[in-house]
Amino acid sequence: MRVAETPGRSYNPLFIYGSAGLGKTHLLHAIGYYVHEHYPDLEVRYISTETFLNEYVDGIRNNTMTAFKRKYREVDVLLIDDIQFMQGKEGLQEEFFHTFNSLHGANKQIIISSDRVPDAIPTLEDRLRGRFRWGLITDVQPPDMETRLAILRNKAERDGTDISSDVLEFIASNVTSNIRELEGALIRVTAYASLNRITVDVDLAKNLLSELLTKNAVKPRTNEQLLKEIADFVGFSVEDIKGKSRQRPLVTARQTAMYVVRELTDLSYPAIARLFGGRDHTTVIHAVEKTNRVIKEKKQVYEQVTELVKKFKTS
């Protein structure tokens, strides 16, 4: 909170790390939103490392690097997500090194997220590791019971969902791994209630979430193997799922597949985008958000998603 309240004055840079699904991206957006609301004159920019890379490549290709540098060096707060994806990209690391120096030298706030500490990122330049140590390196822990319950209540309120406290407490008590799985459990329960026009009680929630409660792990598969099995289930080839066709049945199947991969794995949005043919990560975000809505409206999609998750959780 101190970083959001006094950007550029304490903990600069702020380096946040933790496993996928713990809410690092949400935290970055929350910090950015707080600064924007309380300091409207400050320029705040959020960027994923994947998008930063794409814009960097475009800048070189189109001879627009001056504009690219200005875009990221003339801000008051820079939030950059998933910095681990800079590993092995020497040119990108060089560019970010100079961007970092420019911002830090002007007392502008830099906030970075990663799925691991700087020293554990392979082929990250030592000079960047050193810069990241200038500020505070902190981890994001799995939420405790009180926090899990608050997250569920907040999501239910945002979604306009009426669900009893005992059901929320049951979910919060039994789904403890990460925020992604926690919210996914709530979505599955509320979608079932919406589709069947019923009120969910604890017994029904227990039945709907049985594969989560038994703590079954997904059988080890490569990401490509997982995608192949999902593609087979929805009736398309992997090439179709990764392809560019916009035929409606295929688009729906592709979005469902993205949703299920997000639910079953620790992959970030950019990593899922790469798995699905190198798309932009915002395409995956859209697919997940849309599927969240559709499963509350279309029983066929709800059943397909539920069967897929059960298939991989129990096999």
Short mmCIF file of the C-alpha atoms (twelve columns), coordinates in Angstrom:
data_MODEL
# 
_entry.id   MODEL 
# 
loop_
_atom_site.group_PDB 
_atom_site.id 
_atom_site.type_symbol 
_atom_site.label_atom_id 
_atom_site.label_alt_id 
_atom_site.label_comp_id 
_atom_site.label_asym_id 
_atom_site.label_seq_id 
_atom_site.Cartn_x 
_atom_site.Cartn_y 
_atom_site.Cartn_z 
_atom_site.pdbx_PDB_model_num 
ATOM 1   C CA . MET A 1   0.000   0.000   0.000   1 
ATOM 2   C CA . ARG A 2   2.881   2.394   0.739   1 
ATOM 3   C CA . VAL A 3   4.002   2.114   -2.882  1 
ATOM 4   C CA . ALA A 4   0.531   3.104   -4.105  1 
ATOM 5   C CA . GLU A 5   0.241   5.945   -1.585  1 
ATOM 6   C CA . THR A 6   3.690   7.425   -2.266  1 
ATOM 7   C CA . PRO A 7   4.825   6.230   -5.706  1 
ATOM 8   C CA . GLY A 8   8.529   6.638   -6.345  1 
ATOM 9   C CA . ARG A 9   9.384   7.380   -2.711  1 
ATOM 10  C CA . SER A 10  9.621   3.934   -1.119  1 
ATOM 11  C CA . TYR A 11  10.332  0.406   -2.303  1 
ATOM 12  C CA . ASN A 12  11.480  1.266   -5.795  1 
ATOM 13  C CA . PRO A 13  11.391  -1.054  -7.576  1 
ATOM 14  C CA . LEU A 14  8.753   -3.261  -5.962  1 
ATOM 15  C CA . PHE A 15  9.295   -6.842  -7.175  1 
ATOM 16  C CA . ILE A 16  6.342   -9.172  -6.494  1 
ATOM 17  C CA . TYR A 17  6.708   -12.907 -7.067  1 
ATOM 18  C CA . GLY A 18  4.567   -15.980 -6.512  1 
ATOM 19  C CA . SER A 19  3.021   -18.997 -8.183  1 
ATOM 20  C CA . ALA A 20  0.426   -18.618 -10.922 1 
ATOM 21  C CA . GLY A 21  -3.122  -18.071 -9.760  1 
ATOM 22  C CA . LEU A 22  -2.291  -16.117 -6.602  1 
ATOM 23  C CA . GLY A 23  -3.441  -12.757 -7.962  1 
ATOM 24  C CA . LYS A 24  -0.237  -10.936 -8.920  1 
ATOM 25  C CA . THR A 25  -1.838  -9.409  -12.016 1 
ATOM 26  C CA . HIS A 26  -4.882  -8.346  -9.979  1 
ATOM 27  C CA . LEU A 27  -2.535  -6.757  -7.453  1 
ATOM 28  C CA . LEU A 28  -0.698  -4.795  -10.144 1 
ATOM 29  C CA . HIS A 29  -3.988  -3.535  -11.558 1 
ATOM 30  C CA . ALA A 30  -5.192  -2.606  -8.058  1 
ATOM 31  C CA . ILE A 31  -2.035  -0.577  -7.404  1 
ATOM 32  C CA . GLY A 32  -2.375  1.142   -10.767 1 
ATOM 33  C CA . TYR A 33  -6.048  1.903   -10.135 1 
ATOM 34  C CA . TYR A 34  -5.311  3.324   -6.681  1 
ATOM 35  C CA . VAL A 35  -2.607  5.639   -8.023  1 
ATOM 36  C CA . HIS A 36  -4.843  6.752   -10.902 1 
ATOM 37  C CA . GLU A 37  -7.728  7.513   -8.518  1 
ATOM 38  C CA . HIS A 38  -5.659  9.381   -5.922  1 
ATOM 39  C CA . TYR A 39  -3.114  11.008  -8.237  1 
ATOM 40  C CA . PRO A 40  -5.006  11.726  -11.472 1 
ATOM 41  C CA . ASP A 41  -2.149  13.866  -12.801 1 
ATOM 42  C CA . LEU A 42  0.281   10.944  -12.763 1 
ATOM 43  C CA . GLU A 43  0.791   8.835   -15.878 1 
ATOM 44  C CA . VAL A 44  0.296   5.149   -15.021 1 
ATOM 45  C CA . ARG A 45  1.062   2.383   -17.504 1 
ATOM 46  C CA . TYR A 46  0.509   -1.376  -17.114 1 
ATOM 47  C CA . ILE A 47  2.122   -3.740  -19.619 1 
ATOM 48  C CA . SER A 48  2.674   -7.481  -19.830 1 
ATOM 49  C CA . THR A 49  6.178   -8.553  -20.799 1 
ATOM 50  C CA . GLU A 50  4.738   -10.275 -23.864 1 
ATOM 51  C CA . THR A 51  3.147   -7.033  -25.091 1 
ATOM 52  C CA . PHE A 52  6.318   -5.107  -24.243 1 
ATOM 53  C CA . LEU A 53  8.253   -7.590  -26.408 1 
ATOM 54  C CA . ASN A 54  5.781   -7.331  -29.291 1 
ATOM 55  C CA . GLU A 55  5.915   -3.526  -29.252 1 
ATOM 56  C CA . TYR A 56  9.712   -3.608  -29.031 1 
ATOM 57  C CA . VAL A 57  9.915   -5.863  -32.107 1 
ATOM 58  C CA . ASP A 58  7.423   -3.651  -33.963 1 
ATOM 59  C CA . GLY A 59  9.480   -0.594  -33.042 1 
ATOM 60  C CA . ILE A 60  12.620  -2.103  -34.565 1 
ATOM 61  C CA . ARG A 61  10.777  -3.374  -37.637 1 
ATOM 62  C CA . ASN A 62  8.950   -0.095  -38.298 1 
ATOM 63  C CA . ASN A 63  11.745  2.251   -37.215 1 
ATOM 64  C CA . THR A 64  9.573   3.694   -34.415 1 
ATOM 65  C CA . MET A 65  11.853  3.030   -31.444 1 
ATOM 66  C CA . THR A 66  11.874  6.693   -30.424 1 
ATOM 67  C CA . ALA A 67  8.116   6.603   -29.863 1 
ATOM 68  C CA . PHE A 68  8.402   3.245   -28.092 1 
ATOM 69  C CA . LYS A 69  11.027  4.575   -25.676 1 
ATOM 70  C CA . ARG A 70  9.008   7.707   -24.993 1 
ATOM 71  C CA . LYS A 71  5.900   5.634   -24.259 1 
ATOM 72  C CA . TYR A 72  7.583   3.749   -21.405 1 
ATOM 73  C CA . ARG A 73  10.181  6.226   -20.170 1 
ATOM 74  C CA . GLU A 74  7.867   9.214   -19.812 1 
ATOM 75  C CA . VAL A 75  5.494   7.701   -17.250 1 
ATOM 76  C CA . ASP A 76  5.230   8.164   -13.495 1 
ATOM 77  C CA . VAL A 77  4.351   4.569   -12.649 1 
ATOM 78  C CA . LEU A 78  5.280   1.539   -14.763 1 
ATOM 79  C CA . LEU A 79  3.754   -1.834  -13.896 1 
ATOM 80  C CA . ILE A 80  5.266   -4.717  -15.843 1 
ATOM 81  C CA . ASP A 81  3.809   -8.216  -15.510 1 
ATOM 82  C CA . ASP A 82  5.488   -11.628 -15.908 1 
ATOM 83  C CA . ILE A 83  9.056   -10.355 -16.175 1 
ATOM 84  C CA . GLN A 84  10.297  -13.974 -16.287 1 
ATOM 85  C CA . PHE A 85  9.395   -14.007 -19.991 1 
ATOM 86  C CA . MET A 86  12.381  -11.732 -20.648 1 
ATOM 87  C CA . GLN A 87  14.681  -14.708 -20.073 1 
ATOM 88  C CA . GLY A 88  16.863  -15.422 -23.080 1 
ATOM 89  C CA . LYS A 89  15.873  -12.198 -24.879 1 
ATOM 90  C CA . GLU A 90  19.057  -10.143 -24.788 1 
ATOM 91  C CA . GLY A 91  17.816  -7.230  -26.878 1 
ATOM 92  C CA . LEU A 92  14.659  -6.862  -24.815 1 
ATOM 93  C CA . GLN A 93  16.636  -7.008  -21.566 1 
ATOM 94  C CA . GLU A 94  18.967  -4.314  -22.883 1 
ATOM 95  C CA . GLU A 95  16.011  -2.066  -23.710 1 
ATOM 96  C CA . PHE A 96  14.317  -2.648  -20.355 1 
ATOM 97  C CA . PHE A 97  17.603  -2.007  -18.527 1 
ATOM 98  C CA . HIS A 98  17.774  1.488   -20.015 1 
ATOM 99  C CA . THR A 99  14.046  2.056   -19.437 1 
ATOM 100 C CA . PHE A 100 14.524  1.045   -15.796 1 
ATOM 101 C CA . ASN A 101 17.487  3.408   -15.361 1 
ATOM 102 C CA . SER A 102 15.598  6.290   -16.960 1 
ATOM 103 C CA . LEU A 103 12.565  5.850   -14.718 1 
ATOM 104 C CA . HIS A 104 14.454  5.107   -11.509 1 
ATOM 105 C CA . GLY A 105 16.788  8.039   -12.055 1 
ATOM 106 C CA . ALA A 106 13.758  10.322  -12.291 1 
ATOM 107 C CA . ASN A 107 12.209  8.832   -9.108  1 
ATOM 108 C CA . LYS A 108 9.398   7.204   -11.053 1 
ATOM 109 C CA . GLN A 109 7.837   4.084   -9.558  1 
ATOM 110 C CA . ILE A 110 8.553   0.667   -11.097 1 
ATOM 111 C CA . ILE A 111 6.498   -2.380  -10.071 1 
ATOM 112 C CA . ILE A 112 7.386   -5.807  -11.441 1 
ATOM 113 C CA . SER A 113 5.736   -9.216  -11.150 1 
ATOM 114 C CA . SER A 114 7.222   -12.654 -11.736 1 
ATOM 115 C CA . ASP A 115 6.499   -16.282 -10.959 1 
ATOM 116 C CA . ARG A 116 9.896   -16.589 -9.230  1 
ATOM 117 C CA . VAL A 117 12.608  -14.527 -7.542  1 
ATOM 118 C CA . PRO A 118 15.075  -12.690 -9.816  1 
ATOM 119 C CA . ASP A 119 17.923  -15.119 -9.065  1 
ATOM 120 C CA . ALA A 120 15.777  -18.040 -10.288 1 
ATOM 121 C CA . ILE A 121 15.056  -16.538 -13.725 1 
ATOM 122 C CA . PRO A 122 17.394  -18.283 -16.210 1 
ATOM 123 C CA . THR A 123 19.565  -16.121 -18.485 1 
ATOM 124 C CA . LEU A 124 18.437  -12.893 -16.838 1 
ATOM 125 C CA . GLU A 125 21.318  -10.423 -16.989 1 
ATOM 126 C CA . ASP A 126 23.118  -9.880  -13.685 1 
ATOM 127 C CA . ARG A 127 22.783  -6.123  -14.013 1 
ATOM 128 C CA . LEU A 128 18.987  -6.478  -14.121 1 
ATOM 129 C CA . ARG A 129 19.020  -8.808  -11.113 1 
ATOM 130 C CA . GLY A 130 21.051  -6.167  -9.309  1 
ATOM 131 C CA . ARG A 131 18.602  -3.405  -10.227 1 
ATOM 132 C CA . PHE A 132 15.678  -5.492  -8.978  1 
ATOM 133 C CA . ARG A 133 17.418  -5.803  -5.585  1 
ATOM 134 C CA . TRP A 134 17.508  -2.023  -5.168  1 
ATOM 135 C CA . GLY A 135 13.974  -2.020  -3.817  1 
ATOM 136 C CA . LEU A 136 11.753  -4.562  -2.093  1 
ATOM 137 C CA . ILE A 137 11.379  -8.174  -3.235  1 
ATOM 138 C CA . THR A 138 8.248   -9.705  -1.736  1 
ATOM 139 C CA . ASP A 139 6.170   -12.808 -2.329  1 
ATOM 140 C CA . VAL A 140 2.432   -13.375 -2.654  1 
ATOM 141 C CA . GLN A 141 1.222   -16.163 -0.392  1 
ATOM 142 C CA . PRO A 142 -1.901  -18.301 -0.851  1 
ATOM 143 C CA . PRO A 143 -4.796  -16.460 0.835   1 
ATOM 144 C CA . ASP A 144 -5.871  -17.436 4.358   1 
ATOM 145 C CA . MET A 145 -9.449  -18.409 5.243   1 
ATOM 146 C CA . GLU A 146 -10.592 -14.860 5.968   1 
ATOM 147 C CA . THR A 147 -9.113  -13.566 2.728   1 
ATOM 148 C CA . ARG A 148 -10.561 -16.432 0.684   1 
ATOM 149 C CA . LEU A 149 -14.003 -15.696 2.071   1 
ATOM 150 C CA . ALA A 150 -13.619 -11.984 1.309   1 
ATOM 151 C CA . ILE A 151 -12.545 -12.801 -2.267  1 
ATOM 152 C CA . LEU A 152 -15.613 -15.002 -2.773  1 
ATOM 153 C CA . ARG A 153 -17.994 -12.421 -1.321  1 
ATOM 154 C CA . ASN A 154 -16.471 -9.702  -3.456  1 
ATOM 155 C CA . LYS A 155 -16.741 -11.773 -6.637  1 
ATOM 156 C CA . ALA A 156 -20.324 -12.809 -5.875  1 
ATOM 157 C CA . GLU A 157 -21.211 -9.156  -5.350  1 
ATOM 158 C CA . ARG A 158 -19.458 -8.052  -8.557  1 
ATOM 159 C CA . ASP A 159 -21.258 -10.745 -10.538 1 
ATOM 160 C CA . GLY A 160 -24.626 -9.921  -8.976  1 
ATOM 161 C CA . THR A 161 -24.886 -13.460 -7.597  1 
ATOM 162 C CA . ASP A 162 -27.084 -14.270 -4.610  1 
ATOM 163 C CA . ILE A 163 -25.439 -17.126 -2.724  1 
ATOM 164 C CA . SER A 164 -25.674 -18.076 0.941   1 
ATOM 165 C CA . SER A 165 -22.881 -17.461 3.429   1 
ATOM 166 C CA . ASP A 166 -22.678 -21.131 4.383   1 
ATOM 167 C CA . VAL A 167 -21.966 -22.110 0.758   1 
ATOM 168 C CA . LEU A 168 -19.296 -19.396 0.488   1 
ATOM 169 C CA . GLU A 169 -17.745 -20.595 3.739   1 
ATOM 170 C CA . PHE A 170 -17.802 -24.190 2.504   1 
ATOM 171 C CA . ILE A 171 -15.960 -23.234 -0.708  1 
ATOM 172 C CA . ALA A 172 -13.466 -21.039 1.170   1 
ATOM 173 C CA . SER A 173 -12.747 -23.855 3.631   1 
ATOM 174 C CA . ASN A 174 -12.148 -26.510 0.994   1 
ATOM 175 C CA . VAL A 175 -10.549 -24.739 -1.988  1 
ATOM 176 C CA . THR A 176 -7.307  -23.410 -0.578  1 
ATOM 177 C CA . SER A 177 -4.653  -23.593 -3.295  1 
ATOM 178 C CA . ASN A 178 -5.001  -20.291 -5.151  1 
ATOM 179 C CA . ILE A 179 -7.382  -17.511 -6.149  1 
ATOM 180 C CA . ARG A 180 -7.866  -18.848 -9.674  1 
ATOM 181 C CA . GLU A 181 -9.191  -22.195 -8.444  1 
ATOM 182 C CA . LEU A 182 -11.213 -20.499 -5.709  1 
ATOM 183 C CA . GLU A 183 -13.051 -18.222 -8.145  1 
ATOM 184 C CA . GLY A 184 -13.423 -21.098 -10.601 1 
ATOM 185 C CA . ALA A 185 -15.227 -23.137 -7.941  1 
ATOM 186 C CA . LEU A 186 -17.627 -20.280 -7.261  1 
ATOM 187 C CA . ILE A 187 -18.307 -19.829 -10.976 1 
ATOM 188 C CA . ARG A 188 -19.099 -23.514 -11.409 1 
ATOM 189 C CA . VAL A 189 -21.566 -23.522 -8.516  1 
ATOM 190 C CA . THR A 190 -23.308 -20.280 -9.490  1 
ATOM 191 C CA . ALA A 191 -23.450 -21.263 -13.166 1 
ATOM 192 C CA . TYR A 192 -25.215 -24.511 -12.246 1 
ATOM 193 C CA . ALA A 193 -27.681 -22.589 -10.085 1 
ATOM 194 C CA . SER A 194 -28.350 -20.075 -12.865 1 
ATOM 195 C CA . LEU A 195 -28.864 -22.749 -15.526 1 
ATOM 196 C CA . ASN A 196 -31.219 -24.810 -13.382 1 
ATOM 197 C CA . ARG A 197 -32.899 -21.869 -11.630 1 
ATOM 198 C CA . ILE A 198 -32.287 -23.282 -8.193  1 
ATOM 199 C CA . THR A 199 -30.695 -22.183 -4.937  1 
ATOM 200 C CA . VAL A 200 -27.421 -23.890 -4.115  1 
ATOM 201 C CA . ASP A 201 -26.956 -25.402 -0.664  1 
ATOM 202 C CA . VAL A 202 -23.821 -26.928 0.848   1 
ATOM 203 C CA . ASP A 203 -24.723 -30.497 -0.156  1 
ATOM 204 C CA . LEU A 204 -25.132 -29.490 -3.801  1 
ATOM 205 C CA . ALA A 205 -21.879 -27.488 -3.745  1 
ATOM 206 C CA . LYS A 206 -20.115 -30.526 -2.290  1 
ATOM 207 C CA . ASN A 207 -21.403 -32.664 -5.157  1 
ATOM 208 C CA . LEU A 208 -20.569 -30.126 -7.877  1 
ATOM 209 C CA . LEU A 209 -17.028 -29.649 -6.594  1 
ATOM 210 C CA . SER A 210 -16.310 -33.274 -5.743  1 
ATOM 211 C CA . GLU A 211 -13.202 -33.576 -7.912  1 
ATOM 212 C CA . LEU A 212 -11.702 -30.481 -6.271  1 
ATOM 213 C CA . LEU A 213 -12.460 -31.716 -2.777  1 
ATOM 214 C CA . THR A 214 -10.805 -35.093 -3.334  1 
ATOM 215 C CA . LYS A 215 -7.572  -33.211 -4.108  1 
ATOM 216 C CA . ASN A 216 -6.976  -35.240 -7.258  1 
ATOM 217 C CA . ALA A 217 -4.088  -33.842 -9.224  1 
ATOM 218 C CA . VAL A 218 -4.189  -33.658 -12.982 1 
ATOM 219 C CA . LYS A 219 -2.243  -36.603 -14.404 1 
ATOM 220 C CA . PRO A 220 1.148   -35.405 -15.674 1 
ATOM 221 C CA . ARG A 221 0.840   -34.343 -19.301 1 
ATOM 222 C CA . THR A 222 2.753   -31.952 -21.463 1 
ATOM 223 C CA . ASN A 223 0.828   -28.834 -22.416 1 
ATOM 224 C CA . GLU A 224 0.624   -30.097 -25.995 1 
ATOM 225 C CA . GLN A 225 -0.780  -33.443 -24.813 1 
ATOM 226 C CA . LEU A 226 -3.384  -31.638 -22.746 1 
ATOM 227 C CA . LEU A 227 -4.372  -29.491 -25.724 1 
ATOM 228 C CA . LYS A 228 -4.602  -32.579 -27.969 1 
ATOM 229 C CA . GLU A 229 -6.974  -34.327 -25.551 1 
ATOM 230 C CA . ILE A 230 -9.132  -31.223 -25.178 1 
ATOM 231 C CA . ALA A 231 -9.255  -30.760 -28.960 1 
ATOM 232 C CA . ASP A 232 -10.337 -34.388 -29.396 1 
ATOM 233 C CA . PHE A 233 -13.058 -33.913 -26.787 1 
ATOM 234 C CA . VAL A 234 -14.527 -30.806 -28.468 1 
ATOM 235 C CA . GLY A 235 -14.322 -32.431 -31.900 1 
ATOM 236 C CA . PHE A 236 -11.592 -30.457 -33.646 1 
ATOM 237 C CA . SER A 237 -7.943  -31.010 -34.500 1 
ATOM 238 C CA . VAL A 238 -5.132  -29.224 -32.683 1 
ATOM 239 C CA . GLU A 239 -4.388  -27.428 -35.956 1 
ATOM 240 C CA . ASP A 240 -7.975  -26.121 -36.019 1 
ATOM 241 C CA . ILE A 241 -7.796  -24.997 -32.401 1 
ATOM 242 C CA . LYS A 242 -4.483  -23.205 -32.990 1 
ATOM 243 C CA . GLY A 243 -5.570  -21.813 -36.363 1 
ATOM 244 C CA . LYS A 244 -7.126  -18.508 -37.368 1 
ATOM 245 C CA . SER A 245 -10.551 -19.667 -38.584 1 
ATOM 246 C CA . ARG A 246 -13.430 -17.596 -37.188 1 
ATOM 247 C CA . GLN A 247 -16.199 -20.110 -37.894 1 
ATOM 248 C CA . ARG A 248 -18.550 -19.889 -34.927 1 
ATOM 249 C CA . PRO A 249 -18.457 -23.536 -33.726 1 
ATOM 250 C CA . LEU A 250 -14.662 -23.502 -33.878 1 
ATOM 251 C CA . VAL A 251 -14.394 -20.161 -32.079 1 
ATOM 252 C CA . THR A 252 -16.609 -21.491 -29.274 1 
ATOM 253 C CA . ALA A 253 -14.540 -24.688 -29.039 1 
ATOM 254 C CA . ARG A 254 -11.303 -22.677 -28.989 1 
ATOM 255 C CA . GLN A 255 -12.585 -20.395 -26.225 1 
ATOM 256 C CA . THR A 256 -13.765 -23.393 -24.213 1 
ATOM 257 C CA . ALA A 257 -10.348 -25.011 -24.619 1 
ATOM 258 C CA . MET A 258 -8.591  -21.846 -23.420 1 
ATOM 259 C CA . TYR A 259 -10.880 -21.712 -20.388 1 
ATOM 260 C CA . VAL A 260 -10.203 -25.344 -19.480 1 
ATOM 261 C CA . VAL A 261 -6.421  -24.969 -19.885 1 
ATOM 262 C CA . ARG A 262 -6.568  -21.925 -17.623 1 
ATOM 263 C CA . GLU A 263 -8.579  -23.920 -15.061 1 
ATOM 264 C CA . LEU A 264 -6.363  -27.013 -15.121 1 
ATOM 265 C CA . THR A 265 -2.879  -25.515 -15.265 1 
ATOM 266 C CA . ASP A 266 -0.703  -22.843 -13.695 1 
ATOM 267 C CA . LEU A 267 -0.042  -21.291 -17.099 1 
ATOM 268 C CA . SER A 268 -0.286  -17.519 -17.319 1 
ATOM 269 C CA . TYR A 269 -2.382  -15.795 -19.978 1 
ATOM 270 C CA . PRO A 270 0.673   -15.132 -22.197 1 
ATOM 271 C CA . ALA A 271 1.788   -18.778 -21.886 1 
ATOM 272 C CA . ILE A 272 -1.681  -20.019 -22.879 1 
ATOM 273 C CA . ALA A 273 -1.677  -17.592 -25.800 1 
ATOM 274 C CA . ARG A 274 1.587   -19.100 -27.042 1 
ATOM 275 C CA . LEU A 275 0.186   -22.630 -26.665 1 
ATOM 276 C CA . PHE A 276 -2.775  -21.641 -28.834 1 
ATOM 277 C CA . GLY A 277 -0.734  -20.622 -31.854 1 
ATOM 278 C CA . GLY A 278 0.992   -17.480 -30.620 1 
ATOM 279 C CA . ARG A 279 -2.059  -15.308 -30.083 1 
ATOM 280 C CA . ASP A 280 -2.073  -12.134 -28.007 1 
ATOM 281 C CA . HIS A 281 -2.756  -12.820 -24.327 1 
ATOM 282 C CA . THR A 282 -5.783  -10.495 -24.396 1 
ATOM 283 C CA . THR A 283 -7.492  -13.051 -26.647 1 
ATOM 284 C CA . VAL A 284 -7.182  -15.611 -23.858 1 
ATOM 285 C CA . ILE A 285 -8.479  -13.145 -21.265 1 
ATOM 286 C CA . HIS A 286 -11.512 -12.476 -23.477 1 
ATOM 287 C CA . ALA A 287 -12.097 -16.217 -23.979 1 
ATOM 288 C CA . VAL A 288 -11.987 -16.933 -20.243 1 
ATOM 289 C CA . GLU A 289 -14.281 -14.026 -19.378 1 
ATOM 290 C CA . LYS A 290 -16.750 -14.932 -22.122 1 
ATOM 291 C CA . THR A 291 -16.838 -18.607 -21.127 1 
ATOM 292 C CA . ASN A 292 -17.449 -17.536 -17.521 1 
ATOM 293 C CA . ARG A 293 -20.607 -15.802 -18.760 1 
ATOM 294 C CA . VAL A 294 -21.707 -18.445 -21.249 1 
ATOM 295 C CA . ILE A 295 -21.598 -21.360 -18.802 1 
ATOM 296 C CA . LYS A 296 -24.280 -19.556 -16.785 1 
ATOM 297 C CA . GLU A 297 -26.503 -19.261 -19.848 1 
ATOM 298 C CA . LYS A 298 -25.967 -22.386 -21.961 1 
ATOM 299 C CA . LYS A 299 -26.294 -25.795 -20.365 1 
ATOM 300 C CA . GLN A 300 -24.395 -27.505 -23.191 1 
ATOM 301 C CA . VAL A 301 -21.299 -25.361 -22.613 1 
ATOM 302 C CA . TYR A 302 -21.543 -25.784 -18.831 1 
ATOM 303 C CA . GLU A 303 -21.734 -29.568 -19.161 1 
ATOM 304 C CA . GLN A 304 -18.867 -29.633 -21.664 1 
ATOM 305 C CA . VAL A 305 -16.589 -27.601 -19.377 1 
ATOM 306 C CA . THR A 306 -17.579 -29.637 -16.317 1 
ATOM 307 C CA . GLU A 307 -16.979 -32.950 -18.087 1 
ATOM 308 C CA . LEU A 308 -13.596 -31.795 -19.362 1 
ATOM 309 C CA . VAL A 309 -12.425 -30.711 -15.919 1 
ATOM 310 C CA . LYS A 310 -13.671 -33.949 -14.340 1 
ATOM 311 C CA . LYS A 311 -12.008 -35.987 -17.089 1 
ATOM 312 C CA . PHE A 312 -8.587  -34.535 -16.379 1 
ATOM 313 C CA . LYS A 313 -8.965  -34.364 -12.598 1 
ATOM 314 C CA . THR A 314 -9.908  -38.034 -12.320 1 
ATOM 315 C CA . SER A 315 -7.751  -39.657 -15.021 1 
# 
